[in-house]
Amino acid sequence: MKRLLIVDDEPYTVDGLYEMLSNVEDLELDLYSDYAAEDAMLRLSRSKMDIVLSDIRMPGMDGLELQQWIRSRWPRCKVIFLTGIGDISYLQQALRAGGIDYILKTEGDEAIVRAIRTAIAALDEEARNDQFMLRAKEQVRQELLLLRREWFAGLTDFAGTPLDFAEARFRELELSVSSANRVLLVLGRVDRWPEMTTSSNKTLLLYAIQNIAEEYLEQTRFQSIVLNDSQFVWLIQPGSSEEGPELARTWEETLTFATGTLDSIQATTKALLRLPLSLVTTGDSSDWDEIPSTYNTVKKNMILGLGTGTEMLILKCESEEQLEYPHSLSVRRLAELEAALETGNKDEFNEKLDAVFSMLPHQYGLYAQTYYSVAVLLLGYLMKASGGMSDNETMMAKLMNLGHHVPKESALQALKDAAEGLFSGRMTTLDERTNRIIHRLNQHIREHLDGDLSLDRLSELVHLNSSYLSTMYKQYTGRNLSDYISFLRVEKAKEMLADSSCKIHEISLQVGFGTAGYFTRFFKKFTGLTPKEYRNSHLE
């Protein structure tokens, strides 16, 4: 729905245009009106308009001056000039200034509607072009991030696939590191997110952490790869002499510099972003074909942890032999389960969980580790959902007791039941919040039928974007917001018409219509009768 503002110093003209445009059924317009350019400027200072239909000659600020002011603030806004003076110099000046059309008032309503359709078509075309470019850029960026994540997952998933260390592949992924040199691997994790942190905000904060690391490690070759919404990997190599003599370091110097800088990165992240960070590395560089075992080592050290298990800084890991901790659930599969939880996709979560358990060998250690990996993931979300309270204490205790679930199918069902609670709670919370907004909106409309019920005003009331409010209302209630307002106004008018003491022009004002003529046309459109005919039939 496009937003159109009518500006003219003649109230009769403004009101007539408002009524006329309101009755053009296939024009989806949210209409506004002002009787002076100064009033229009005040409105445009608060809200964006898509189209402005303005008289050229007005006292004080004329239409051309208003158009220049609009272009400086809302360059995409289409201005249509309306005047009763056929002045060719004004026509040329208006078109040079960027007006989309110039109409004489004597040309009639058809010319005005035609100009508005042209403006809408131009806006739609611009929106399509903008969306195409934005989508293309964002798609390239997202695909590159996804390709990097999948490439790294392929290196570390023990799936038996050939490892891809070709330099051409590194260039294709635009990696900052080289396949011709060894690499230091650092695994990082955000230990705890602030409450109510959204998925998109997590992504932004992860890139903020990356920026902090890049600034501290600018004398190295540095590449960050985000694994999921809490974990990431940093790949570090010495800076080459080609990038400047000050960046040329030996591996020994690079390891000392990088590992010695990790605590500064951790402290800065805590100070600036208020995020507790854990960082784990083996303390030595690895050949690329050693990356799978190196990553497995740092991941296991991260899982087992030290001290409180948060804000860890492990610069030299215990080896896999020392850990004796078997590998079962890959980072990729655990990330897929977490992604399904984040997006509320119940079917996808259950499908991927079934796949994980179906591939487990008949070995209790691997089975137990897999179960507890998923259980810990669910536990974190259950704690978040209950605000850290013990509402689900009994269920949580059962969830963390594998011996309580025999046989294996029972354990799998316990995980699914815990996830079901999360999915149901997520939908209940969303429904409750939406219902509160809809209820508040409907109550305001019922109590202010004679007031400003424009989409702009209603969106301010509930602190939502107007386009999103319109879409959400339709999705939740099954009807357009404007249709609901019209329905209430007509019903209120019927009620008042049944009382013969109320005059029709008084009723028109009390149900939000500026003129009795507009009210009559609107009422007849909905009921098939004029207000007078309805009153007579009711009395009879």
N, C-alpha and C positions, 0 to 999 in steps of 0.2 A: 504494500500500500504506500503510495507516494503522498508526501505532505505538501500542500499547496497553500500559499498565503496570498490573499487579495488585499491590495493597498490602493485606496482612492480617498480623496478628501470629500467625495459626495456619498453620504451614507446610503442614499437610495440606490446608487449604482452598486455599492458593495453588497448590500442586502439582496439585490436582485440577482447578482452573479452567484452569490452563495446559494440561493434557492435553486437557481437554474442548474448549477453544477451538482447539487445534492440529488437532483432528479435524473441525472444521466446514469443509468443503471450499470453500464459496463465500465464506467470510470471508477476505479477503486482509489478514492482520494480521501485523505484526512484533511479537512478544510479548516482554515483559520482566516481571520479578517482583522484589518486595522484601518482607521480613518485618517492616518497621518504617517508620513515617512519616519518621523521620530519614534512613533509607537512601534512601527515595524522593526526599526533598528533595535529597540529594547527587546522585542521578542526574539529577534535573530541573534542577539547576544547570548540568549539562554538556550535556544534550540535551533537545530539544523532544519532548513526547509529544502525540499527538492526543487520546487517551482515557485516563482513569485510572479503574480499577475499584477502589474503596477501601472497606474496612470503616469504619464510623463510629466504633465504640468500640474504641480501641486504647490501650495504656498509653503514658504520655508525651504525645505530641501525638495528638489524636484526628483523625478524618477531616474534621470541619468546619474545624478549624484548618489542616489540610493543604490543604483546598480553597481557603481564603482566601489561603494562601501561593501556591498555584498560580495563582490569578486575578491576583495582583499581578505575576507574571512571564510567564505564558503565558495571556493572557485568552481565547484561542480554544480552549483545551483543554476538552474535555467531561468532567465528573466524574460518574460513576455510583456511588451509595452502596449498599453491601451490608451488611446487618446481620441479626442473629438476633433483634432486639428490635423488636416492633411498637409503637414509641413515636411517637404522633402529633405531639408537640412537636418531636421530632427531624426528622420528615418535613417539617413546615412550615419549620423553620429551614434545613434542607438546600435546599429549593426556593427559599426567599427568598435564600439565599446564591449561587444560580446553578447548583445541581446539575441535571443534565438528567433524572435519574431516581432512584428510591429503590426498592430491591428487598429483600424479606425472603429470607433464605437458604433458607427453607422453600418458596419458590415454585418452585425447581428451575431446571434449565439453560435451559429454553425461554424463561423470562422474562429471564434474563441475556442470551441471544443476541438476543432481541427488543430489549432496551434498547440493546445495542451497535449493532444495525442502525439504530435511531433516531438514535443519536449520529453514525454514519457519514453518514446522509442529511443531517443538519443541517450537518456539516462540508462535505459536497459542495455543498450549497446556498450556504453562505457563500462557498466558493471560487469558485463560478460568479458570484456577485454581485460579489465583489472583482475577479475577472478582467475582468468586463464593464466596470466603472468604470475600472480601470487601462487597459484596452485603449482605451476611449473617449477618455480624456484623452490618452494617448500618441498615439493615432491623429490626434486634432485637432492636437497639436503637430507631429507628423511631417508631416502633410498641409500645414500652414501653412509649414513650412520648405521642403518640396518645391515648393509653389506659388510661394514667393518665388524659389527657384532657377530654376524653369522660366520664371517671368515675366522675370527678368533675362536668362536665356539667350535668350529671345525678342527682347529688346531688342538683343542683340549678335551674333546668329547670322547676320546678313546673308541671312536666308531669304526676304526680300521680304514678310513678314507685317506687317500694320499694327501700328504701335507703340502700346502701351496706356499713356497717361499720364493717364487719367481719375482724378479725385480719389476717386471712388467705389471704383475698383479699389484705390487706395492704402489706403483704410479697410478694404476687404475683406481685404487682406493684412496689416492691422495694422502698416503701415509707419510709422516714426517721422518720416520726411521727408515733405515736401509736394510735389505736382506743380506748385504755383503758384510755386515758387522755383527758381532755378538750384541746381546741386549740385556739390560737390567729390568726385571719385572717387579712391579710393586702392585699389590692388591689393596684396594681401599674400600672402606665401608662407612656409610653414615649410620652411627649406632642408634640414633633416636631422632625421629622427626618431631617437630612441635605439633601439638594437637591441631586438627583441622587443616593440615597441610595438604593441598590438593595434588593430584598427579602432575598437572602442568607446572605447579610451583616447584615440585620436587625436581622436575627436569631442569627448570631454570636455575635452581640452587646447585644442582650437580655441575652445570656449566660454569657457575660462579666459582665453584671449587676448582674446576679445571683451569680457569683464568688465573686464580691465585697461584696454582702450581706452575703454570707456564711462566708467570712473572718471576718466581723464585728460581726456576730452572732454565732461564733463558739462555744460559751458556751451554746448554746441551741440546741434542735432538730429542724432542719430547712428543709423545703421542698418547692421547687419552682415549680409551674405549669404554663407553658406558655399557654395563652388562645387564642391569635391571634398575629399578627405581631406588636402589640403595647402594649398589656395588659398582665399582669401576676398576679398570686396570690401567696402569701407566707403563709405557715402554720407553726406556731411556737409553741413549747412546751418547758417546762423546761428540761434541761439536767438531765439524771438519774444518780443516785449514782453508778450504774454499769459501767458507762462510765468514772468514776473518781470522787473523792470527790469534786474536784474543780468545777465540772459541776452541782452538786446537788444544786438546788435553789428552793425556794418556788414559788408559782404562783405570789405572790405579787412582789417578787424580779425580777422574769422573765418579768412581765409586765413593771415594771419600767425600767429595762435594755433594753428591746426590743424597747419600744416606745421612750426611750431617745436616742437610737442609730440610729433611722430612719433618723434624720437630717444629721448625719455623712455619711450615705449611699448616701443620696440625693446629698450632697455636693461633695463627692468623685466621683460620677458618672458624675456630671457636670464638675469637674476639669479634670478627666482622659479621659472621653469618649465624652465630649462636648455635653451631652444629658440632656435636661431639663426633670425632673422626678416629677410626682405627686404620693403621697402615701396617702392612706386613710385607717383608721382602726376604729373600735368601741371603742378601748381602753380597752376592757375587753375580757376575754376568753369565749368560747361558747362550749356547748356540741355538739357532732357531729350531733344530730338530729335538732339542732338549726342553723346549717350552712346555709340552704337555706334562711332563713329570714335574717341572719347576712350578707350574701353575697349580698342579694337584697338591704339591707340598705346601705352598703358601695358603691355599684354600683350607686345607685341613688344620693348619695352625690357626687360621682365623676362626674356624668353627670351634676348635677346642679351647682357644683363648688362654689368657693369663689374667691373674688378679680378679678384678670384677668383670672382665670380659668386654669392657668398653674403654674407649680412648686408649687403645693399645698402640704401641709403637715397637714392633718386633723387627729388628734389623738383621737378625740371623736366625733362620728357621731350623727346627729339628728336621732331620731327614724322614722320609716315609718309613724306613726301617725302624727308626727310633719311635715313630708315632704308633706303628702297628694299627693303623686306622683304615679300614677297607673302603674303597670307593664304591658307591652305589648309585646315588641320585645325582645326575649331572647338573651343572649350573644352569644349563639351557632349560632342562625340564622343570627344575624348581622355579625358574623365572617365568616359564609358561603358566605354571599353576598359580603363581602370584599375580600374573597379569590377568588371569581369568577372575581371580578374587577382586582385583581392583576395578575391573569393568563390570562386575556383577553378572558374568556369563556362567550361569550354573551348569548348563549342558556341556560347555567346553571344559570346565573344571573336572566334572565327573568323567568325561571321556578321556582326558589326559591322565587322570589319576588311575583309571582302569588300565591304561596302557603301561604306566609305570609298574604297577603291581604284576601285570601279566608277564613282564620281561624278567622278573626277579628269579634268580636261581634258587634251588632248594638249600639255602644256607641261612641259618638263623641270624648271624651277624649282619649280613647285608639286608635281610628283611627288617630287622629291628632298627638299623640305621635309617633305612628309607622311611619307615613309619614315623620315627621321631623327627626326621627332617621336615616332613609334612605337618606333623602335629605341632612343632615349634612355630612353623609359619602360621598355622591357624590360631595358635595361642596368642601370638602377637596381635592379630586382627581382633580376636575376641576381647583382649584387654583394652585395645583402642576403642572398640565399640561400647564397652561398659565404662569407659573413662577411668580405667585402672581400679574400679571397684570390684568387689567380690560377688557381684550378682550371679555369675555363672561358675562359682567356685566349685560346686559339686561336679558339674560337667567337665570343667577344666581338669580336676583331679582324675576323673575317669579317663579323659583323653590322654593324659600323660602316664597312664599305667597300662602298658602293653599286655601285661599278664591278665588284665581284666577282659581282654578281647580275644577269645579263642573260639573257633579257628581263625585262619588268616582272613576269611571272608568277613568275619565279625569285626576285625580291626579295620578293614577297608570301609565297612559300613559306618563305623564310628567316626572316621574322618569325614565321610560324606554328610553324616548327620550334623557334625560341627559346622561344616561349610554351609549346610542348609540354613542353620540358625543365622549365619552372617548374611546370606542372601536375603532371607526374609526380613531381618532387621533393617537391612539397607533399603528395601522397598517400602517398609513401614515408615521409616524416617522420611524418605522422599515424599511419600503420600501425605504425611502429617504436615510437613512444611508447606507443600503445595496447597493443601486444603486450607491452611490458615491464611495464606495469601488470597486465595479465591474468595473465602468467606469475608475477609476484610474488604475486598474490592466490591463484592456484591452488596454488602451492607452500606458502603459509602454511596454507591450508585442509587440504591433505594431511598436513601436519606437526602440526596442532592439532585433530584431529577430536574430541578429548575436551575442548576448551576453548570459550571464548566465540567463536562464529562468527556473532553477530548482525550485521545490516547496519550497525548503528551502529559496532561495533568494527572491522569490515572497512573501512568508509569512513574511519575515523581512520587506519588502517594505510597507506592509499594517498593520504591527504590530499585526498579528494574528498567532495562533498556526497553523502549516502546515496542520495537519489532519483536523482541523476545517475549514480552508480555502478551502480545497479540497471538503469537504462535502457541505459547504455553497454555493460554486460556482455551484456545480451540482444541488442543490435544486433550486437555483435562476434562472439559465440559462437553465437547462435541459441537459447540456452536461458536460463532464469531462474537466477540465482545460487543461490537456495534449492533448486532442483531439482538442481543440481550437488552441493551439500553433501549433500543426501539420498542421491543416487546413491553418493557416496564412502562415506558412513556405512554404507549397506547392503552395499556391496562389501567393506568392511573387516570388517563383521560376518560375512559369509559366509566370509571367509578364516579368521576366528578360530573360527567354529563348526566348521570342518573339523578343528580341533585339539581333541580330546575333553578335554584337560586344562584348558581354559578354561571356567569356569562362566558360565552365561548372565547372571547379575546383574553379574559382572565385565566381561563383554563390553559390556553396556549402558552402563556408566560410561565405558569406554574409547572408545566411539564417540559419546559426547556426549549420552546420555539419562540423565535424573535418576533414573528408576525403571525397574525391570524390566518393570512392566506397560505403561508407555508404549512401551518398546522393543518389546515383543511385538506390540502393536497396530500400531505403525509398520512393523515388519518384515513383518508379514502383509499389510499394505496394499500393499506393493511387490512381494512375492514370491508371495503367495497361501498361504504356509505360516507357521506359527509358528516361532520359532527352534529349538524342540525337534524339530518335524517336519522342518525342514530338515536339522538335524544327523543325525537318524535316516536320512533318505533318502540323505544323502551317505555315511554309513558303510556302508549297504547296497550 
